[in-house]
Amino acid sequence: MPTNAPLSVDFRDVFFLLPQIVLTVWGLIVLLVDLGLAKRMSSTERRQTIGRLSLIGVAVVMVAAEVVCLLPVYANQYAITRSLGGVRPGG
């Protein structure tokens, strides 16, 4: 590899960082809601609203992590199936 090769960003790199990106963006959303909208609520309502919003974010990040874990497996199976002429291995 040449030492002066330009740096390039590949979509696959961003794809594998998807859970971290989603978590960061969701954390910023929770922060903005807490600073802006939730200031007008009582402390109990504010705590419940921010807690629910945070739990929703955790669920979204878990889905994103599953996509990152399982999609390469499906893509690999698709490539194997295509290379075998549409016949699935083992069946």
Buried (B, 14 or more C-beta within 10 A) or exposed (E): EEEEEEEEEEEEEEEEEBBEEBBEEBEEBBEEBBEEEBEEBEEEEBEEBBEEBBEEBEEBBEEBBEBBEEEEEEEEEEEEEEEEEEEEEEE
